[in-house]
């Protein structure tokens, strides 16, 4: 893409632009084919992420987490007597 506004298109889609800047980007989108494609790509990607279904069952996730945690060294803190 040759347009420098594609990042602003992403911010527009996410609702992160101030109102006046959002209007500018919307006007820009009417004329810029690169940004129109970027908008389509961003929206498609967002849709794919929203439709993603994790493949692991909760039990499998818990077992994987336990395996990861067992690999980490655990620091044991000594108990201090209460004053």
C-alpha positions in Angstrom: 0.0 0.0 0.0 1.3 3.4 -0.9 -1.0 5.5 1.3 0.2 6.8 4.7 -3.4 6.8 6.1 -3.9 3.1 6.5 -3.1 3.2 10.2 -5.7 5.9 10.7 -8.2 3.7 8.9 -7.6 1.0 11.5 -8.1 3.6 14.3 -11.3 4.8 12.6 -12.7 1.2 12.6 -11.8 0.8 16.3 -13.5 4.1 17.1 -10.2 5.6 18.4 -10.1 8.8 16.4 -11.4 12.2 17.5 -14.6 13.1 15.7 -13.1 15.7 13.4 -10.2 13.4 12.4 -12.7 10.5 11.9 -14.6 12.7 9.4 -11.4 13.5 7.6 -10.5 9.8 7.3 -14.0 9.0 6.1 -13.7 11.7 3.3 -10.3 10.3 2.4 -11.8 6.8 2.1 -14.2 8.0 -0.6 -11.2 8.7 -2.9 -8.4 6.4 -1.8 -8.5 2.8 -3.2 -5.6 1.7 -1.0 -7.4 2.8 2.1 -10.7 1.2 0.9 -8.8 -2.1 0.5 -7.2 -1.7 3.9 -10.6 -1.0 5.5 -12.0 -4.2 3.9 -9.0 -6.1 5.1 -9.2 -4.8 8.6 -12.9 -5.5 8.9 -12.4 -9.0 7.5 -9.6 -9.7 10.0 -11.7 -8.4 12.8 -14.5 -10.7 11.7 -12.2 -13.7 11.6 -10.9 -13.0 15.1 -14.4 -12.6 16.4 -15.4 -16.0 14.9 -12.4 -17.8 16.3 -13.4 -20.8 18.5 -10.6 -22.1 20.7 -9.8 -25.7 20.0 -8.8 -26.8 23.4 -11.3 -28.1 26.0 -11.1 -26.5 29.4 -9.6 -29.6 30.9 -6.9 -29.7 28.3 -6.2 -26.0 28.8 -5.8 -26.6 32.6 -3.5 -29.6 32.0 -1.3 -27.5 29.6 -1.1 -24.7 32.1 -0.1 -27.0 34.9 2.7 -28.4 32.7 3.9 -24.9 32.0 3.8 -23.9 35.7 5.7 -27.1 36.7 8.6 -26.0 34.5 9.0 -22.7 36.3 11.2 -22.5 39.4 9.0 -21.6 42.4 10.4 -19.2 44.9 9.3 -20.0 48.5 9.0 -17.1 50.8 9.8 -17.8 54.4 7.0 -17.0 56.8 7.7 -14.1 59.1 6.2 -14.0 62.6 3.4 -11.5 63.0 4.4 -8.5 65.2 
